[in-house]
């Protein structure tokens, strides 16, 4: 039997605590376990990006760049991976191409080996600059397709998307299933299609929310999936990923053996369990399975936002109306996958439609921008009547949204002045000016 080693990317230090502990894990806690994880033999460790950049400054008073350097020093043996929101980088809007280029350069210089790049709408134009910069600075450009189910999303749709991404220069493809919606046999078909037609390495990233992720991983592996994303068991399951230990045990002794020693993982798990105990006030995730997501497609973070907003409006009893409105708004918007920032845009508008007493009676600025085309091209056409109602005579754009953004770095350097001691400080300011300014003032005080 030919041994086909399947790789595991460990997400404990990024997506796992983002999904279960509100992204609050500190660098001190990370460093108690990072070097142990480094010795396991993972394909890679996802340790940075996503919401960690923002949370480091906003909630933990940490420099995210310093965090990355410390993790890199503690993990000399394993490739380090991060999640990047395409032209949005790690923020919530598009940035100019010069910002994208410098940001990617600094990610690589500070220790990142693999950059997973995605766009919420799967608009390939929104990942072009990040892919180009990643390859320019010598890192691995893994481009993710944001997975969802809708009348326009099927295996053929995603395979075509993967082929376009390969042509753009993607080194590998990630199927990014942020809500746990990929069915096991659907995963098999999709991985097989991408492997056969795009001919690239394929990685599968699933959240355990609906209870299908481990089964989907197994079928994907049978179809040729090269790497799957897992987390250490104390920070696995629920809205996180399947457990490292379980996946290693399942594949042990088969042609898909990971080559990882189960006992090594079992020795580390108590340390991760201890770390989780430090975050009880943020540890509010449902530890079980939520099969309602199979119908609603609403990720866990979106649901908790709805509940807190409805509670503030003294309208908790209207949650069912909001949940019923989400798919209608999503259809009007051309079936965007529900991932940052489209999940926030759809969710906020669904809430407004219910609470304001009329559909699109009030609209957010983000919804106006979305219907104008400022976020990119959605997977399916938007509802023309709704579009006309919202943007009236405002112009639509059909080109790459970032083409409208002039270079910004020189202007940002003038704005922040001597407070930014290096390019990393400058990039903190560019992405989160209100948070970065007081953070930098405190960092360099005295």
TAURMO-V356017 format. One record per residue. SS is DSSP state (helix for helix, strand for strand, loop for the rest). PSI is psi in whole degrees, -180 to 180 (999 if undefined). Layout:
SS&PSI + SS&PSI
This chain:
loop&130 + loop&128 + loop&122 + loop&97 + loop&124 + loop&132 + strand&153 + strand&128 + strand&122 + strand&127 + loop&8 + helix&-41 + helix&4 + helix&-81 + helix&-32 + helix&-49 + helix&-22 + helix&-39 + helix&-32 + helix&-25 + loop&28 + loop&31 + loop&35 + loop&1 + loop&129 + loop&163 + helix&-33 + helix&-44 + helix&-40 + helix&-44 + helix&-15 + loop&-16 + loop&-14 + helix&-47 + helix&-30 + helix&-46 + helix&-35 + helix&-29 + loop&-5 + loop&-39 + loop&30 + loop&153 + loop&-44 + strand&168 + strand&125 + strand&115 + strand&-4 + strand&169 + strand&-165 + loop&-133 + loop&-2 + helix&-36 + helix&-51 + helix&-50 + helix&-35 + helix&-51 + helix&-47 + helix&-41 + helix&-25 + helix&-5 + loop&41 + loop&150 + loop&116 + helix&-31 + helix&-40 + helix&-38 + helix&-48 + helix&-43 + helix&-39 + helix&-40 + helix&-41 + helix&-43 + helix&-36 + helix&-15 + loop&71 + loop&-15 + loop&-16 + loop&142 + loop&135 + strand&139 + strand&152 + strand&164 + strand&130 + strand&132 + loop&52 + helix&-131 + helix&-16 + helix&-11 + loop&-116 + loop&18 + loop&-154 + loop&15 + loop&170 + loop&142 + loop&157 + loop&159 + helix&-32 + helix&-32 + helix&-44 + helix&-46 + helix&-48 + helix&-40 + helix&-47 + helix&-41 + helix&-45 + helix&-33 + helix&-46 + helix&-45 + helix&-32 + loop&0 + loop&2 + loop&134 + loop&-36 + strand&126 + strand&117 + strand&117 + strand&130 + loop&163 + loop&138 + loop&-31 + loop&-1 + loop&31 + loop&110 + helix&-25 + helix&-27 + helix&-4 + loop&-8 + helix&-54 + helix&-42 + helix&-39 + helix&-45 + helix&-45 + helix&-39 + helix&-45 + helix&-36 + helix&-39 + loop&11 + loop&15 + loop&171 + strand&123 + strand&99 + strand&120 + strand&131 + strand&142 + strand&127 + strand&113 + loop&138 + loop&170 + loop&135 + strand&173 + loop&-20 + loop&-9 + strand&114 + loop&-179 + helix&-47 + helix&-40 + helix&-48 + helix&-34 + helix&-42 + helix&-40 + helix&-44 + helix&-38 + helix&-40 + helix&-40 + helix&-36 + helix&-45 + helix&-30 + helix&-19 + loop&8 + loop&135 + loop&-28 + strand&167 + strand&135 + strand&132 + strand&112 + strand&101 + strand&86 + loop&-15 + loop&4 + loop&38 + loop&-9 + loop&123 + loop&152 + helix&-47 + helix&-27 + helix&-38 + helix&-42 + helix&-50 + helix&-42 + helix&-46 + helix&-44 + helix&-44 + helix&-44 + helix&-43 + helix&-43 + helix&-39 + helix&-27 + loop&-26 + loop&31 + loop&162 + strand&138 + strand&134 + strand&142 + strand&129 + strand&113 + strand&148 + loop&147 + loop&2 + loop&-47 + loop&-4 + loop&3 + loop&-12 + helix&-47 + helix&-38 + helix&-40 + helix&-37 + helix&-46 + helix&-45 + helix&-38 + helix&-41 + helix&-41 + helix&-28 + loop&-5 + loop&8 + loop&134 + loop&-36 + strand&143 + strand&151 + strand&127 + strand&169 + strand&159 + loop&141 + helix&-38 + helix&-17 + helix&31 + loop&180 + loop&-168 + loop&-130 + loop&7 + loop&-158 + loop&169 + loop&164 + strand&137 + helix&-52 + helix&-45 + helix&-45 + helix&-40 + helix&-44 + helix&-42 + helix&-39 + helix&-9 + loop&132 + loop&2 + loop&179 + loop&-12 + loop&15 + loop&132 + loop&-18 + loop&2 + loop&139 + loop&122 + helix&-39 + helix&-31 + helix&-42 + helix&-43 + helix&-30 + helix&-28 + helix&-31 + helix&-43 + helix&-34 + helix&-41 + helix&-37 + helix&-41 + helix&-42 + helix&-45 + helix&-34 + helix&-16 + helix&-7 + helix&38 + helix&-36 + helix&-21 + helix&-5 + loop&71 + loop&2 + loop&148 + loop&117 + loop&-14 + loop&-153 + loop&141 + loop&87 + loop&-13 + loop&-24 + helix&-27 + helix&-33 + helix&-46 + helix&-27 + loop&18 + loop&116 + loop&159 + helix&-42 + helix&-35 + helix&-41 + helix&-45 + helix&-34 + helix&-45 + helix&-47 + helix&-42 + helix&-38 + helix&-40 + helix&-36 + helix&-43 + helix&-32 + loop&8 + loop&43 + loop&35 + helix&-29 + helix&-8 + helix&14 + helix&-38 + helix&-35 + helix&-41 + helix&-45 + helix&-33 + helix&-27 + helix&-28 + helix&-53 + helix&-28 + helix&-44 + helix&-42 + helix&-41 + helix&-45 + helix&-32 + loop&6 + loop&31 + loop&54 + loop&144 + loop&144 + loop&81 + loop&157 + loop&130 + loop&-1 + helix&-32 + helix&-40 + helix&-39 + helix&-48 + helix&-46 + helix&-45 + helix&-38 + helix&-38 + helix&-42 + helix&-46 + helix&-41 + helix&-35 + helix&-47 + helix&-23 + loop&-5 + loop&18 + loop&143 + loop&122 + loop&24 + loop&-39 + loop&140 + loop&148 + loop&160 + helix&-34 + helix&-38 + helix&-40 + helix&-47 + helix&-39 + helix&-49 + helix&-23 + helix&-21 + loop&11 + loop&-17 + loop&-10 + loop&-171 + loop&123 + loop&165 + loop&-33 + loop&163 + loop&144 + loop&158 + loop&117 + helix&-37 + helix&-44 + helix&-42 + helix&-45 + helix&-40 + helix&-35 + helix&-46 + helix&-9 + loop&-114 + loop&15 + loop&145 + loop&146 + loop&150 + loop&141 + loop&-6 + loop&177 + loop&122 + helix&-37 + helix&-13 + helix&-21 + helix&-3 + loop&115 + loop&159 + loop&141 + loop&-17 + helix&-43 + helix&-42 + helix&-42 + helix&-38 + helix&-39 + helix&-41 + helix&-45 + helix&-25 + helix&-142 + helix&-5 + helix&-30 + loop&113 + loop&-15 + loop&179 + helix&-32 + helix&-43 + helix&-43 + helix&-43 + helix&-31 + helix&-45 + helix&-44 + helix&-41 + helix&-40 + loop&71 + helix&-42 + helix&-33 + helix&-40 + helix&-35 + helix&-55 + helix&-32 + helix&-46 + helix&-38 + helix&-43 + helix&-39 + helix&-41 + loop&9 + loop&136 + loop&999
